[in-house]
Amino acid sequence: MVARASQVAAAVALGTLIALCLAWELWLAPLRPGGSLLALKALPLALPLGGVLRARRYTYQWSSMLILAYFAEGVTRAWSETGMSRDLALAEIALSLTFFVAAVSYARATQARGNP
């Protein structure tokens, strides 16, 4: 039950974060008019998507560390920017924390009973 809920929460948060990163840097509040290459920051998020959707425990483990870079970017940009960019950064923080908690919960819920 916990594993399935964590899997769904992680998949939704990851997919939404990918969409947010693309929309943010291409249309909503890009660094340069017309979009910026910073949209490429969504590419590393696509790497764990397949493993998350297939419920591969190892993917949840390593992607929980990857997502911390997006949390750090969100905190930095929320602190330094104003307007829509700040709001998008706060959304990035919320989504990265949601994914982190869901990924760690999934990894714990699927842990073998004999392993710490």
C-alpha positions as CSV (number, residue, x, y, z in Angstrom):
1,M,0.0,0.0,0.0
2,V,2.7,2.5,1.0
3,A,4.9,1.3,-1.9
4,R,2.2,1.9,-4.5
5,A,1.2,5.3,-3.1
6,S,4.9,6.3,-3.0
7,Q,5.4,5.1,-6.6
8,V,2.5,7.1,-7.9
9,A,3.5,10.3,-5.9
10,A,7.1,10.0,-7.2
11,A,6.0,9.5,-10.8
12,V,3.5,12.4,-10.7
13,A,6.1,14.7,-9.0
14,L,8.8,13.8,-11.5
15,G,6.6,14.2,-14.5
16,T,5.3,17.5,-13.3
17,L,8.8,18.7,-12.5
18,I,10.0,17.9,-16.0
19,A,7.0,19.9,-17.4
20,L,7.7,22.8,-15.0
21,C,11.4,23.0,-16.0
22,L,10.6,23.1,-19.7
23,A,7.7,25.5,-19.4
24,W,9.7,27.8,-17.0
25,E,12.7,28.1,-19.3
26,L,11.0,28.1,-22.6
27,W,7.8,30.1,-22.1
28,L,6.8,31.3,-18.6
29,A,9.9,33.1,-17.3
30,P,13.0,32.4,-19.4
31,L,16.3,34.0,-18.7
32,R,16.3,35.4,-22.3
33,P,13.2,36.3,-24.4
34,G,12.3,33.4,-26.6
35,G,13.6,30.7,-24.2
36,S,17.0,29.7,-23.0
37,L,19.2,26.7,-23.1
38,L,18.6,26.3,-19.4
39,A,15.6,24.2,-20.4
40,L,18.1,21.5,-20.9
41,K,18.1,21.1,-17.1
42,A,15.0,18.9,-17.7
43,L,17.1,16.2,-19.5
44,P,18.7,14.6,-16.3
45,L,15.1,14.3,-14.9
46,A,14.2,12.2,-17.9
47,L,16.8,9.6,-17.0
48,P,15.1,8.1,-14.0
49,L,11.6,8.4,-15.5
50,G,11.5,4.9,-17.0
51,G,12.8,3.2,-13.8
52,V,10.4,5.1,-11.7
53,L,7.5,4.1,-13.9
54,R,8.7,0.5,-13.8
55,A,9.1,0.6,-10.0
56,R,12.8,-0.2,-10.0
57,R,14.1,0.2,-6.4
58,Y,17.6,1.1,-7.5
59,T,16.3,4.0,-9.6
60,Y,14.4,5.4,-6.6
61,Q,17.6,5.2,-4.6
62,W,19.9,7.1,-6.9
63,S,17.3,9.5,-8.2
64,S,16.6,10.6,-4.6
65,M,20.1,12.1,-4.7
66,L,19.8,13.6,-8.2
67,I,16.6,15.5,-7.1
68,L,18.5,17.4,-4.4
69,A,20.2,19.5,-7.2
70,Y,16.8,20.7,-8.3
71,F,15.9,21.4,-4.7
72,A,19.1,23.5,-4.3
73,E,18.4,25.4,-7.6
74,G,14.8,26.1,-6.4
75,V,16.0,27.5,-3.1
76,T,18.7,29.6,-4.8
77,R,16.3,31.0,-7.4
78,A,13.5,31.6,-4.8
79,W,15.9,33.6,-2.7
80,S,17.4,35.6,-5.6
81,E,14.5,36.2,-8.0
82,T,11.1,38.0,-7.9
83,G,7.8,37.7,-9.6
84,M,6.8,34.6,-11.6
85,S,10.4,33.2,-11.5
86,R,10.1,33.1,-7.7
87,D,6.8,31.4,-7.8
88,L,8.1,28.8,-10.2
89,A,11.1,28.3,-8.0
90,L,8.8,27.6,-5.0
91,A,6.9,25.1,-7.1
92,E,10.3,23.5,-8.0
93,I,11.1,23.2,-4.3
94,A,7.7,21.6,-3.5
95,L,7.9,19.1,-6.4
96,S,11.5,18.1,-5.6
97,L,10.7,17.6,-1.9
98,T,7.6,15.6,-2.8
99,F,9.7,13.4,-5.1
100,F,12.5,13.0,-2.5
101,V,10.0,11.9,0.2
102,A,8.2,9.6,-2.1
103,A,11.4,8.0,-3.4
104,V,12.8,7.4,0.0
105,S,9.5,6.0,1.2
106,Y,9.3,3.6,-1.8
107,A,12.9,2.5,-1.2
108,R,12.1,1.8,2.5
109,A,8.8,0.1,1.8
110,T,10.4,-2.3,-0.8
111,Q,13.5,-3.0,1.3
112,A,14.2,-6.7,1.9
113,R,13.4,-7.7,5.4
114,G,16.8,-8.9,6.3
115,N,18.7,-5.8,5.1
116,P,19.1,-2.7,7.1
